[in-house]
């Protein structure tokens, strides 16, 4: 195994009596995308803030590029790129100027930054918007500009905190394409996301966290095989909820109810589908188990009060 580009060991963070991160450990190898998924309030953003040296852990260590955080914060941040949840673009500068000013924070010379700007704007599909200000850009354009800005120092590791939240499907797919290109170039990524399709497309490994603790870790398909039955039958329509306590339960390994839909998890869906076909009022969807099923099984289907 190559030496991790980022290593987090036994992190703990408390606010008063609340422990928001509890004994959390993980590592990222060079060229790897590690996804962190979990409900709101699970400790994902706090963990990223500790990785960036913005929040001090109460216990545990963060090491990046073989250097300890926060003692070597400046040397570490010189090799990091960050896209936060919130838009932090400067509204008074156009796209090219946002890249120029941000590059100065890394001690880069203006000539060096200006040389990089055309390639960064092209990477973000914003060449024609070089002189447009952020207020003139769509949400997807702003996120791509934020990603381009995070690349101005040619970082080895990117920390992306829900980078596609609020984007329409077309903009999300374009962001995914750009992130795949960065992985192909050998960059490493730590990604938090609420989109399970995003996690499955981009991430080599996933870390599932809840209440600040790691509850599962592994490759997406491996986790699905480990925790779930392979087939899912969703049933909704008139009379569907009554099926949760009917004889049909015996045809599934597990039955769950969410809203007006009943979920049957099974290793063989044929007998269940045959039994359901006798009732024309029921609507059914037969599909393979996916990451959303995994997420809901491990963290629950109920809305959290702090979500």
C-alpha positions in Angstrom: 0.0 0.0 0.0 1.4 3.5 -0.9 1.7 5.9 2.0 -1.6 7.8 2.4 -1.8 11.3 1.1 -4.2 12.1 4.0 -4.4 10.2 7.3 -6.9 10.8 10.0 -6.5 8.9 13.3 -9.0 8.7 16.2 -10.4 12.2 15.7 -12.7 13.5 18.4 -14.5 16.9 18.5 -16.9 18.0 21.2 -19.0 21.1 21.5 -20.1 21.3 25.2 -21.6 18.0 26.1 -22.3 17.0 22.4 -19.7 14.8 20.7 -20.0 15.6 17.0 -17.0 13.5 15.8 -16.2 10.4 17.8 -13.0 8.3 17.3 -13.0 8.7 13.5 -10.2 7.3 11.4 -9.6 7.0 7.7 -6.9 7.4 5.0 -6.8 8.4 1.4 -4.3 6.9 -1.0 -2.8 8.9 -3.9 -5.2 9.0 -6.9 -8.1 7.8 -4.8 -11.6 9.4 -4.3 -12.9 8.7 -0.8 -16.6 9.6 -0.3 -18.0 10.5 3.1 -21.8 10.0 3.4 -24.2 10.4 6.3 -27.3 12.3 7.5 -27.2 16.0 8.2 -25.5 16.5 11.5 -23.4 13.4 11.2 -20.1 15.3 11.5 -19.0 15.4 7.9 -18.3 19.2 7.6 -16.7 19.3 11.1 -14.3 16.5 9.9 -13.4 18.5 6.8 -12.8 21.6 8.9 -10.4 19.6 11.1 -8.6 18.3 8.0 -8.2 21.9 6.9 -6.9 23.1 10.3 -9.9 25.4 10.7 -11.2 23.5 13.7 -8.9 22.0 16.4 -9.7 18.4 17.3 -10.1 17.6 21.0 -8.3 14.3 20.4 -6.7 12.5 17.5 -4.4 13.6 14.6 -4.5 14.7 11.0 -1.5 14.1 8.7 -1.4 15.3 5.1 1.5 14.7 2.7 3.4 13.3 5.7 3.0 16.6 7.6 1.1 17.2 10.8 -2.0 19.5 10.8 -2.2 22.2 12.2 1.5 22.6 12.9 2.4 22.5 9.2 -0.8 24.1 8.0 0.8 26.5 5.6 2.8 23.8 3.9 -0.2 21.5 3.7 -2.6 24.1 2.4 -0.2 24.9 -0.4 -1.0 21.4 -1.8 -4.7 21.5 -1.1 -7.7 22.6 -3.2 -11.0 23.3 -1.4 -14.6 23.7 -2.6 -16.9 24.5 0.3 -20.7 24.1 0.5 -21.3 27.9 0.4 -20.4 30.2 -2.5 -17.2 32.1 -1.6 -16.5 33.7 -4.9 -15.8 37.5 -4.8 -18.8 39.2 -6.4 -16.7 42.3 -7.3 -14.3 40.4 -9.6 -14.9 38.7 -12.9 -14.1 35.0 -13.4 -10.5 35.6 -14.5 -9.9 38.1 -11.7 -11.3 35.6 -9.1 -8.7 33.1 -10.2 -5.9 35.7 -10.2 -6.6 37.0 -6.7 -7.0 33.5 -5.3 -3.7 32.4 -6.8 -1.9 35.3 -5.0 -2.9 33.7 -1.6 -0.5 30.9 -2.5 2.3 33.2 -3.2 2.1 32.6 -6.9 3.4 35.4 -9.2 0.8 37.2 -11.4 2.5 36.1 -14.6 2.4 32.5 -13.5 -1.3 32.7 -12.6 -2.2 34.5 -15.8 -0.6 31.7 -17.7 -2.8 29.1 -16.0 -6.1 31.0 -16.2 -7.0 30.1 -19.8 -6.6 26.4 -19.1 -8.6 26.6 -15.9 -11.4 28.5 -17.5 -11.5 26.0 -20.4 -11.5 23.1 -17.9 -14.6 24.7 -16.2 -16.2 25.4 -19.7 -16.1 29.1 -18.8 -13.8 30.5 -21.5 -16.6 32.7 -22.9 -17.4 34.0 -19.3 -13.8 35.1 -18.5 -15.0 38.7 -17.9 -18.4 38.0 -16.4 -18.9 38.5 -12.7 -20.3 35.7 -10.4 -23.7 37.5 -10.3 -24.1 36.9 -14.0 -23.4 33.2 -13.8 -25.8 30.2 -13.3 -25.5 28.0 -10.2 -23.6 25.4 -12.2 -21.2 27.9 -13.6 -20.4 29.2 -10.2 -19.7 25.7 -8.9 -17.4 25.1 -11.9 -15.6 28.4 -11.2 -15.2 27.4 -7.6 -13.6 24.1 -8.8 -11.3 25.9 -11.2 -10.3 28.3 -8.4 -9.5 25.3 -6.2 -7.1 24.1 -8.9 -5.1 27.4 -9.3 -2.3 26.1 -7.1 -2.2 22.6 -8.9 -3.1 20.8 -5.6 -2.4 17.1 -5.0 -5.6 16.7 -2.8 -9.0 18.2 -3.2 -11.5 18.6 -0.3 -15.0 18.9 -1.8 -17.9 19.5 0.6 -21.1 18.8 -1.2 -19.9 20.4 -4.4 -23.0 19.7 -6.5 -25.7 20.6 -4.0 -28.3 22.8 -5.7 -27.3 22.0 -9.3 -29.7 20.7 -12.0 -29.0 17.3 -13.5 -27.1 18.7 -16.5 -24.8 20.8 -14.3 -24.2 17.8 -11.9 -23.2 15.5 -14.8 -20.7 18.1 -16.1 -19.2 18.4 -12.7 -18.9 14.7 -12.4 -17.1 14.6 -15.8 -14.6 17.2 -14.6 -13.9 15.4 -11.3 -13.4 12.1 -13.2 -10.7 13.9 -15.3 -9.0 15.1 -12.2 -8.9 11.5 -10.9 -7.4 10.4 -14.2 -4.7 12.9 -13.7 -3.8 11.3 -10.4 -5.3 13.8 -8.0 -6.8 12.6 -4.8 -10.3 13.7 -3.6 -12.1 13.7 -0.3 -15.8 14.2 -1.2 -18.9 14.7 1.0 -22.2 14.3 -0.7 -25.9 13.6 -0.2 -26.2 12.2 -3.8 -25.9 8.4 -3.7 -25.5 8.2 -7.5 -22.7 10.7 -7.3 -21.0 8.7 -4.6 -21.2 5.5 -6.6 -20.0 7.1 -9.8 -17.0 8.9 -8.4 -15.8 7.2 -5.2 -13.4 4.3 -5.0 -14.3 3.9 -1.3 -17.0 5.2 0.9 -17.1 6.1 4.6 -20.6 6.0 6.1 -20.8 8.1 9.3 -23.6 8.7 11.7 -23.6 10.6 15.0 -19.9 11.3 14.4 -18.9 7.6 14.2 -17.8 5.5 11.3 -20.4 2.8 10.8 -19.2 1.2 7.5 -16.3 1.6 5.1 -15.6 -0.1 1.7 -16.1 0.1 -2.0 -19.6 1.0 -3.0 -20.6 -2.3 -4.6 -18.9 -4.3 -1.8 -20.9 -2.5 0.8 -24.1 -3.1 -1.1 -23.3 -6.9 -1.3 -22.3 -6.9 2.4 -25.3 -5.2 3.9 -28.2 -5.7 1.5 -30.2 -8.4 -0.3 -29.7 -8.1 -4.1 -33.3 -7.4 -5.2 -35.7 -4.7 -4.1 -39.4 -4.6 -5.0 -41.1 -1.2 -4.2 -44.9 -1.4 -3.9 -47.3 1.5 -3.8 -50.9 2.3 -4.6 -54.3 1.4 -3.0 -53.8 -1.2 -0.3 -50.0 -1.2 -0.5 -49.4 -0.4 3.2 -51.4 -3.4 4.3 -48.9 -5.7 2.5 -46.2 -4.9 5.1 -48.0 -7.2 7.6 -49.4 -9.7 5.2 -48.3 -13.2 4.2 -46.1 -11.6 1.5 -43.6 -10.8 4.3 -42.6 -14.5 4.1 -41.4 -14.0 0.5 -38.8 -11.3 1.5 -35.8 -11.3 3.8 -36.8 -7.8 5.0 -39.7 -5.4 4.7 -39.7 -1.6 5.3 -42.3 1.1 5.0 -41.6 4.7 4.0 -44.5 7.1 3.4 -46.9 5.2 1.2 -44.4 2.8 -0.2 -43.5 -0.7 1.0 -40.0 -2.0 0.2 -39.4 -5.7 0.0 -35.8 -6.8 0.1 -35.2 -10.3 -1.3 -32.7 -12.7 -2.9 -35.3 -13.9 -5.4 -38.0 -11.4 -6.5 -39.9 -13.8 -8.8 -42.4 -15.3 -6.3 -43.1 -11.9 -4.8 -43.7 -10.3 -8.2 -46.0 -13.1 -9.2 -48.1 -12.7 -6.1 -48.3 -9.0 -6.6 -49.4 -9.3 -10.2 -52.9 -10.5 -9.1 -53.8 -7.0 -7.8 -54.2 -4.4 -10.6 -54.4 -1.5 -8.1 -50.8 -2.0 -6.9 -47.9 -0.4 -8.7 -44.5 -2.2 -8.5 -40.9 -1.4 -9.3 -38.4 -4.2 -9.3 -34.7 -3.0 -9.2 -31.3 -4.0 -7.9 -30.3 -2.8 -4.4 -28.4 0.5 -4.5 -26.5 2.9 -2.3 -29.6 4.7 -1.2 -30.9 1.4 0.2 -27.6 1.0 2.0 -27.7 4.6 3.4 -31.3 4.2 4.7 -30.6 0.8 6.2 -27.5 2.0 8.1 -28.8 5.4 9.1 -32.6 5.0 9.2 -35.5 6.3 7.2 -36.8 8.9 9.8 -36.1 12.6 9.3 -33.8 13.9 12.0 -35.0 16.9 14.1 -31.7 18.7 13.3 -31.8 17.9 9.6 
